[in-house]
């Protein structure tokens, strides 16, 4: 009878643990964190097609969740859910919220939902608080890049528990992702659904490998971080206090950051056809072809080459 009681107790405890999580968190049951999102999407770091108006570069609100390994908000190289699609394309959170709530009710994999206000510029900060549980120590969130076809930044299942204790502070550089639901190449591309849907992929300086891509910088090895998130564990006497903003000058939401300038080379069109040969009969004439600037250079990038070219020719239709 004693053995049976012990077995039932062990099974009951095991059933409450996250399924598929190799590491068991034995830290204090609850912990609260301040989460600070810092946008680093500046014209200096990302000069190509940088959105200045209609709308200018900005960030959507943050939507996140603390959860166990049974739940996944999004994963690289897997298909985005309908909720993530709507959020990445339009910034609409209703379907994603419903998915989170259903996962919490069905398999009890979600501990809490958190959100932070939008940022009205490419550089700035927003913050909120989140609570993790020893059975739900993972953090995931998404923030939409505005404007964009279906691009976002975020974190997938970051574990804040290290065995018997919670991490005191963690910072993560963020890079852009494509939700795989819209085929636009540029920030301002019109809506063009990807059929069939593709998986979530990281956008790099060379992928997609197309000069029209807004993040295509062939001279770089890696993109600079477009954002950063910092999570700081709150002490009990800090609970309920507003999260500190980092490196923000007074009366401003703009970030002062030492970002290296990303060189942007000039891009020109293909040559036009040769024009008519001009000149006197029975003498060598000249003809010209032209091209035009597609993208002006910036940050000491390669200057534009000559936009017209001249060559000799024999005039036609001479009498």
C-alpha positions in Angstrom: 0.0 0.0 0.0 2.9 2.4 0.9 4.6 1.6 -2.5 1.3 2.1 -4.4 0.8 5.5 -2.7 4.4 6.5 -3.5 3.9 5.5 -7.1 0.7 7.5 -7.5 2.5 10.5 -5.9 5.4 10.2 -8.4 3.1 9.8 -11.4 1.0 12.8 -10.3 4.1 15.0 -10.0 5.5 13.7 -13.4 2.2 14.5 -15.2 2.4 18.1 -14.1 5.9 18.6 -15.7 6.3 19.9 -19.3 6.3 17.1 -21.8 9.5 16.8 -23.8 11.5 19.2 -21.7 14.9 17.6 -21.0 15.8 20.0 -18.1 13.6 20.1 -15.0 13.4 23.5 -13.4 13.7 23.3 -9.6 14.0 27.0 -9.0 11.5 29.0 -6.8 8.1 28.4 -8.2 7.4 31.9 -9.6 9.6 34.7 -10.9 8.9 38.1 -12.4 10.9 39.9 -15.0 11.0 43.3 -16.6 11.3 42.8 -20.4 12.7 45.8 -22.4 12.5 45.8 -26.2 14.9 48.2 -28.0 14.5 49.0 -31.6 17.8 49.5 -33.5 16.3 50.0 -37.0 18.0 53.2 -38.0 18.7 54.7 -41.4 22.4 54.5 -40.6 22.4 50.8 -39.9 19.8 49.9 -42.6 20.0 52.6 -45.3 18.5 50.6 -48.1 14.9 51.6 -48.9 14.6 52.9 -45.3 10.9 53.9 -44.8 10.6 57.6 -44.1 6.9 58.1 -44.5 3.5 56.4 -45.4 4.2 54.9 -42.9 7.7 55.6 -41.5 9.8 52.8 -39.9 8.2 51.6 -36.7 7.4 48.6 -34.5 4.1 47.0 -33.6 3.1 46.2 -30.1 4.8 43.1 -28.6 2.7 40.0 -27.9 4.3 37.3 -25.9 3.7 34.3 -23.7 5.3 32.3 -20.9 4.9 28.6 -21.4 6.1 25.0 -21.2 7.8 23.0 -24.0 4.4 21.7 -25.0 3.5 25.0 -26.7 5.2 26.8 -29.5 4.2 30.3 -30.7 6.5 30.1 -33.8 9.6 28.2 -34.9 12.2 28.8 -37.6 11.9 26.4 -40.6 8.3 25.5 -39.6 5.0 26.8 -40.9 3.5 29.9 -39.2 0.1 29.5 -37.6 -2.9 31.5 -38.9 -2.4 33.7 -35.8 1.2 34.4 -36.5 0.4 35.1 -40.2 -2.2 37.7 -39.3 0.1 39.3 -36.8 3.1 39.4 -39.1 1.1 40.7 -42.1 -1.4 43.1 -40.5 -0.5 43.4 -36.8 -3.8 41.8 -35.9 -3.5 39.8 -32.6 -7.0 38.3 -32.2 -6.4 34.9 -33.9 -3.0 34.5 -32.2 -4.5 35.3 -28.8 -7.2 32.7 -29.4 -4.6 30.1 -30.3 -2.7 30.9 -27.1 -5.8 30.6 -25.0 -6.8 27.3 -26.6 -3.4 25.9 -25.9 -3.5 26.9 -22.3 -7.0 25.4 -21.8 -6.3 22.2 -23.7 -2.9 21.1 -22.5 -2.2 23.6 -19.8 1.0 24.6 -21.5 0.6 28.4 -21.1 1.2 30.3 -17.9 0.6 33.9 -18.9 0.3 36.4 -21.8 2.1 39.7 -21.8 2.2 42.7 -24.2 4.0 46.0 -24.6 3.1 49.2 -26.5 4.1 49.8 -30.1 7.1 52.1 -30.9 6.4 54.9 -33.4 9.9 54.9 -34.8 12.5 52.4 -35.8 14.6 53.3 -32.8 13.1 53.4 -29.4 12.1 51.3 -26.4 9.0 49.7 -25.0 8.7 47.5 -21.9 6.4 45.5 -19.7 6.6 42.7 -17.0 6.1 39.0 -17.3 5.8 36.1 -14.9 7.3 32.7 -15.4 6.6 29.5 -13.5 8.9 26.5 -12.7 6.7 24.4 -15.0 6.4 27.2 -17.6 9.9 28.7 -17.7 10.0 29.5 -21.5 9.4 32.9 -23.1 8.3 33.5 -26.7 7.1 36.7 -28.3 6.7 38.5 -31.7 7.0 42.1 -32.8 6.0 43.1 -36.3 8.3 45.2 -38.5 6.2 48.1 -39.9 6.0 48.5 -42.8 6.7 45.1 -44.3 5.0 42.2 -46.1 5.2 39.6 -43.3 8.4 40.3 -41.4 8.9 40.2 -37.7 11.4 39.8 -34.9 11.0 37.7 -31.8 12.2 34.9 -29.5 11.2 31.3 -29.6 11.1 29.4 -26.3 13.9 31.1 -24.3 14.4 29.2 -21.1 14.9 31.6 -18.1 15.5 28.8 -15.6 18.9 27.3 -15.1 18.4 24.2 -13.0 17.8 25.4 -9.5 17.7 29.2 -10.1 16.3 31.8 -12.4 18.6 33.8 -14.6 19.2 37.3 -13.2 19.5 39.0 -16.6 19.7 38.0 -20.3 20.0 40.1 -23.5 19.4 38.8 -27.0 20.1 40.5 -30.3 17.2 40.2 -32.7 17.2 39.7 -36.5 14.4 39.8 -39.0 12.3 36.8 -39.9 10.0 36.2 -42.8 6.7 34.5 -41.8 6.5 32.7 -45.2 3.0 33.9 -46.0 3.7 36.9 -48.3 6.1 37.1 -51.2 7.0 40.8 -51.0 10.7 41.7 -51.3 10.6 45.3 -50.0 9.2 47.1 -47.0 6.4 48.7 -49.1 5.6 45.7 -51.3 1.9 45.3 -52.0 0.1 42.2 -50.6 1.0 39.1 -52.6 0.2 35.9 -50.8 2.7 33.0 -50.9 1.0 30.0 -52.3 1.7 27.4 -51.2 2.8 28.8 -47.8 6.5 28.7 -47.0 8.1 28.1 -43.6 9.4 30.8 -41.3 12.9 31.8 -42.4 15.6 34.2 -41.1 16.2 37.2 -43.4 20.0 37.8 -43.9 22.2 40.2 -45.9 22.3 37.6 -48.7 19.0 35.7 -48.4 16.7 36.1 -50.2 19.4 36.5 -52.8 17.8 39.3 -54.8 19.0 42.9 -55.2 15.4 44.1 -54.7 15.3 42.7 -51.1 15.3 45.5 -48.6 17.8 43.7 -46.4 20.1 42.7 -49.3 23.6 44.0 -48.4 26.1 41.8 -50.4 29.1 43.6 -48.8 28.2 42.5 -45.3 28.8 39.1 -43.8 25.9 39.4 -41.3 23.2 42.0 -40.8 23.6 44.2 -37.7 20.9 43.5 -35.1 17.7 45.3 -35.9 16.5 45.1 -32.3 17.5 43.8 -28.9 15.5 42.4 -25.9 16.7 42.5 -22.3 15.0 40.6 -19.5 15.9 41.5 -15.9 14.7 39.5 -12.9 12.8 41.7 -10.5 13.4 41.6 -6.8 10.4 41.4 -4.5 10.7 45.1 -3.6 10.7 46.0 -7.3 7.4 44.4 -8.2 5.0 46.8 -9.7 7.6 49.4 -10.4 7.9 50.7 -14.0 10.7 49.1 -16.0 13.8 51.3 -16.4 14.4 52.6 -19.9 18.0 52.1 -21.1 20.1 54.8 -22.7 17.2 57.1 -23.5 17.9 60.9 -23.4 15.5 63.1 -21.5 12.2 63.9 -23.2 12.8 61.5 -26.0 12.1 57.9 -27.0 15.0 57.8 -29.4 17.9 55.6 -28.6 21.5 56.9 -28.6 23.5 54.0 -29.9 26.9 53.6 -31.4 25.9 51.7 -34.6 28.5 51.2 -37.3 27.4 52.6 -40.6 26.3 50.0 -43.1 27.7 50.9 -46.6 25.2 51.0 -49.4 26.5 50.8 -52.9 25.0 52.6 -55.8 22.7 50.5 -58.0 22.0 51.4 -61.6 19.7 50.0 -64.3 20.8 48.0 -67.3 22.0 49.9 -70.4 19.4 51.2 -72.8 19.6 50.3 -76.5 22.0 52.4 -78.5 20.5 55.6 -79.9 20.6 56.8 -83.5 24.0 57.4 -85.1 24.5 61.1 -85.5 27.1 62.7 -87.8 27.8 63.8 -91.3 27.6 61.3 -94.2 30.8 59.4 -95.0 32.3 60.4 -91.7 32.4 58.6 -88.4 29.5 59.6 -86.2 28.6 58.9 -82.6 25.7 57.1 -80.8 24.9 57.0 -77.1 23.2 54.7 -74.6 22.2 55.5 -71.1 21.2 54.0 -67.8 19.7 55.5 -64.6 20.2 55.3 -60.8 18.1 52.8 -59.0 19.6 53.4 -55.6 21.7 56.3 -54.4 24.8 55.3 -52.4 25.0 55.9 -48.6 27.5 55.6 -45.8 30.6 55.6 -48.0 29.2 53.0 -50.3 30.5 52.6 -53.9 29.6 55.8 -55.9 27.5 55.6 -59.1 29.3 54.9 -62.3 28.9 56.9 -65.5 25.3 57.0 -66.7 25.9 57.4 -70.4 28.3 55.8 -72.9 29.3 57.0 -76.3 30.8 55.0 -79.2 31.7 55.6 -82.9 29.4 54.5 -85.7 28.7 54.9 -89.4 25.7 57.1 -90.2 22.9 55.3 -92.1 20.5 56.4 -94.8 23.1 58.9 -96.2 22.2 60.4 -99.7 
